Amino acid sequence: MSPRQPDDRLIVALDVPNVVAGMELAETLNDAVSFYKIGLGMLTGGGLALANELKQEHGKRIFLDMKFFDIGATVERAVRGVAQFDLDFLTVHGDPHVVRAAKEGAAGKDLKILAVTILTSLDRDDLDAGLIKPGEMKDLVLERAANALEAGADGVIASPQEAALIRALPQAENRLIVTPGVRPAGAALGDQKRVATPAQALHDGADHIVVGRPIYAAEDPRAATQAILSEIAKV
């Protein structure tokens, strides 16, 4: 009998200071986790090198969370550069011109382009400060998600609180929903404002959940991971 494969619905965010700390956490979690997120905060600390090492030498799936936003030609070139490394997911902002350019850059590769709707750390007051048009948060997220999917995005990033609404969109059929802002019951919220438990996020339509601080800041990261895996195994 072959060993049971890790549940890749859980993506662990390596939001730690540098590549050494990232690899130490990955080694601690070992075979419990098959999918890691490496974000912008790690970029200058060796993040791309870590992504390649985890992918090529350890067989892990990699979500590169760069949230690209620029003119189309620049986004296309940037994504083409990332796509050569055979990583799995890449984020860009959900503006249609950005999504279309990113898809051009990823052409011929398996890299999935995920569109950011509205960051899970933001609320309506933040949108007002950024001069974003009036409207309920969920309505704006849905509109941005639909526009990004129509532009060709392979999926979207959205808070757990909007996952069910996005899953119900006609444009979301056979597309991915990835939810950060996931916190196990009783965990501190940190800088997140729109959150849900792992099981609730998956129940509401997410394909993958991203968990960072409740794992990497835990006294026993592997035990914290196993608790989350036990919870989502029931979904």
C-alpha positions as CSV (number, residue, x, y, z in Angstrom):
1,M,0.0,0.0,0.0
2,S,1.4,3.4,-1.0
3,P,1.7,6.0,1.8
4,R,-1.2,8.4,2.2
5,Q,-0.5,11.7,0.3
6,P,-0.8,15.0,2.2
7,D,-4.0,16.9,1.8
8,D,-3.0,19.7,-0.6
9,R,-6.1,21.7,0.2
10,L,-4.0,23.1,3.0
11,I,-1.4,25.6,1.8
12,V,1.1,26.7,4.5
13,A,2.3,30.3,4.2
14,L,6.0,30.6,4.7
15,D,5.7,34.2,5.9
16,V,9.0,34.0,7.8
17,P,12.0,36.3,7.5
18,N,14.3,34.4,5.1
19,V,15.0,31.2,3.3
20,V,16.7,29.6,6.2
21,A,13.7,30.0,8.5
22,G,11.5,28.9,5.6
23,M,13.4,25.7,5.0
24,E,13.5,24.9,8.7
25,L,9.7,25.2,8.9
26,A,9.3,23.0,5.9
27,E,11.6,20.4,7.3
28,T,9.7,20.5,10.6
29,L,6.4,19.9,8.8
30,N,8.0,17.4,6.5
31,D,5.6,14.9,4.9
32,A,2.5,16.5,6.6
33,V,2.4,19.3,4.1
34,S,2.7,19.2,0.3
35,F,1.8,22.8,-0.7
36,Y,3.5,26.1,0.4
37,K,2.9,29.8,-0.2
38,I,5.9,32.1,-0.6
39,G,5.0,35.8,-0.6
40,L,6.4,39.2,-1.4
41,G,7.8,39.6,2.1
42,M,10.2,36.7,1.5
43,L,11.3,37.9,-2.0
44,T,14.4,39.7,-0.8
45,G,15.2,36.9,1.7
46,G,15.7,34.2,-0.9
47,G,12.1,33.4,-1.6
48,L,12.4,32.4,-5.2
49,A,15.4,30.2,-4.5
50,L,13.4,28.5,-1.7
51,A,10.4,28.0,-4.0
52,N,12.7,26.3,-6.5
53,E,14.3,24.1,-3.9
54,L,11.0,23.0,-2.4
55,K,9.6,22.3,-5.8
56,Q,12.6,20.6,-7.6
57,E,14.3,18.8,-4.7
58,H,11.4,18.1,-2.3
59,G,8.5,17.7,-4.7
60,K,6.3,20.3,-3.1
61,R,3.7,22.4,-4.8
62,I,4.4,26.1,-4.7
63,F,2.1,29.1,-4.6
64,L,4.1,32.3,-5.4
65,D,2.1,35.2,-4.0
66,M,3.5,38.2,-5.7
67,K,0.3,40.1,-6.5
68,F,1.7,41.6,-9.7
69,F,0.2,44.9,-10.9
70,D,1.6,47.0,-13.7
71,I,1.1,47.8,-17.4
72,G,0.3,44.7,-19.5
73,A,3.6,44.3,-21.2
74,T,5.5,44.4,-17.9
75,V,3.2,41.9,-16.3
76,E,3.5,39.6,-19.2
77,R,7.3,39.6,-19.1
78,A,7.3,39.2,-15.3
79,V,5.0,36.2,-15.5
80,R,6.9,34.6,-18.3
81,G,10.0,34.8,-16.1
82,V,8.2,33.1,-13.2
83,A,6.6,30.5,-15.5
84,Q,10.0,29.0,-16.5
85,F,10.4,27.6,-13.0
86,D,7.4,25.3,-13.3
87,L,5.7,26.5,-10.1
88,D,2.0,26.0,-9.5
89,F,0.1,29.2,-8.6
90,L,0.9,32.9,-9.1
91,T,-1.2,35.8,-7.9
92,V,-1.9,39.0,-9.8
93,H,-4.3,41.8,-9.1
94,G,-7.7,41.1,-10.6
95,D,-7.9,44.0,-13.0
96,P,-8.8,42.5,-16.4
97,H,-5.8,44.0,-18.2
98,V,-3.5,42.5,-15.7
99,V,-5.1,39.1,-15.8
100,R,-5.0,39.0,-19.6
101,A,-1.3,39.9,-19.7
102,A,-0.5,37.3,-17.0
103,K,-2.2,34.6,-19.0
104,E,-0.2,35.5,-22.0
105,G,3.0,35.3,-19.9
106,A,2.0,31.8,-18.6
107,A,1.0,30.5,-22.0
108,G,2.2,26.9,-22.6
109,K,2.9,26.3,-18.9
110,D,0.9,24.7,-16.1
111,L,1.2,27.9,-13.9
112,K,-2.2,28.9,-12.6
113,I,-3.0,32.6,-12.6
114,L,-5.0,33.6,-9.5
115,A,-6.6,37.0,-9.3
116,V,-6.7,39.0,-6.1
117,T,-10.2,40.5,-5.5
118,I,-9.9,42.6,-2.4
119,L,-7.2,41.9,0.2
120,T,-8.6,40.1,3.3
121,S,-6.9,42.6,5.6
122,L,-9.2,45.4,4.2
123,D,-12.6,46.6,5.2
124,R,-15.0,49.3,3.9
125,D,-13.1,52.1,5.7
126,D,-9.9,51.0,4.0
127,L,-11.6,51.1,0.6
128,D,-13.0,54.5,1.2
129,A,-9.5,55.7,2.1
130,G,-8.3,54.2,-1.2
131,L,-11.0,56.0,-3.2
132,I,-12.6,52.7,-4.2
133,K,-16.2,53.1,-5.4
134,P,-19.0,52.8,-2.9
135,G,-20.7,49.5,-2.3
136,E,-20.9,46.6,0.0
137,M,-17.6,44.7,0.3
138,K,-19.2,41.4,-0.9
139,D,-20.7,43.0,-3.9
140,L,-17.3,44.6,-5.0
141,V,-15.5,41.3,-4.4
142,L,-18.1,39.5,-6.6
143,E,-17.8,42.0,-9.3
144,R,-14.0,41.9,-9.3
145,A,-14.1,38.1,-9.2
146,A,-16.5,37.9,-12.2
147,N,-14.4,40.3,-14.2
148,A,-11.2,38.6,-13.5
149,L,-12.6,35.2,-14.4
150,E,-14.1,36.5,-17.6
151,A,-10.6,37.9,-18.4
152,G,-9.2,34.3,-18.2
153,A,-8.0,33.9,-14.6
154,D,-7.7,30.3,-13.5
155,G,-9.1,31.2,-10.1
156,V,-9.4,33.9,-7.5
157,I,-8.1,34.8,-4.1
158,A,-10.9,35.9,-1.8
159,S,-11.7,35.9,1.9
160,P,-13.6,32.9,3.3
161,Q,-16.6,35.1,3.8
162,E,-17.1,35.5,0.0
163,A,-16.2,32.0,-1.1
164,A,-19.7,30.7,-1.3
165,L,-20.9,33.7,-3.2
166,I,-18.0,33.4,-5.7
167,R,-18.6,29.7,-6.1
168,A,-22.1,30.4,-7.2
169,L,-21.0,32.7,-10.0
170,P,-21.4,31.1,-13.5
171,Q,-17.9,32.3,-14.3
172,A,-16.5,30.2,-11.4
173,E,-17.4,26.8,-12.8
174,N,-14.2,24.7,-12.9
175,R,-12.1,27.6,-11.5
176,L,-10.2,27.7,-8.3
177,I,-11.0,29.6,-5.1
178,V,-8.1,30.1,-2.7
179,T,-8.8,31.6,0.7
180,P,-6.3,33.3,3.0
181,G,-7.6,34.8,6.2
182,V,-8.2,31.3,7.6
183,R,-8.0,31.0,11.4
184,P,-8.6,27.8,13.4
185,A,-11.2,28.3,16.2
186,G,-9.7,30.3,19.0
187,A,-6.7,31.6,17.1
188,A,-5.8,35.3,17.1
189,L,-7.0,37.3,14.1
190,G,-3.7,39.2,13.6
191,D,-4.1,41.7,10.8
192,Q,-7.0,39.8,9.1
193,K,-10.5,41.3,9.3
194,R,-12.6,38.8,7.1
195,V,-11.9,35.3,8.4
196,A,-13.3,31.8,8.9
197,T,-12.3,28.5,10.2
198,P,-10.6,26.0,7.8
199,A,-13.6,23.7,7.7
200,Q,-16.0,26.6,7.1
201,A,-13.9,28.0,4.3
202,L,-13.9,24.6,2.4
203,H,-17.5,24.0,3.1
204,D,-18.3,27.4,1.6
205,G,-16.6,26.6,-1.7
206,A,-12.8,27.1,-1.3
207,D,-10.6,24.6,-3.1
208,H,-7.5,25.6,-1.0
209,I,-7.0,27.4,2.3
210,V,-3.9,29.4,3.2
211,V,-2.7,29.2,6.8
212,G,0.3,31.0,8.1
213,R,0.7,32.5,11.5
214,P,-1.4,29.9,13.4
215,I,1.2,27.3,12.1
216,Y,4.6,29.1,11.9
217,A,4.0,31.0,15.2
218,A,2.8,27.9,17.1
219,E,4.8,26.4,19.9
220,D,4.5,23.1,18.0
221,P,4.0,23.9,14.2
222,R,3.6,20.3,13.3
223,A,0.9,19.6,15.9
224,A,-0.9,22.8,14.8
225,T,-0.8,21.6,11.2
226,Q,-2.1,18.1,12.2
227,A,-5.0,19.7,14.0
228,I,-5.9,21.7,10.9
229,L,-5.6,18.6,8.7
230,S,-7.8,16.7,11.1
231,E,-10.4,19.4,10.9
232,I,-10.5,19.6,7.1
233,A,-10.4,15.8,6.7
234,K,-14.0,15.9,7.8
235,V,-15.1,18.2,5.0
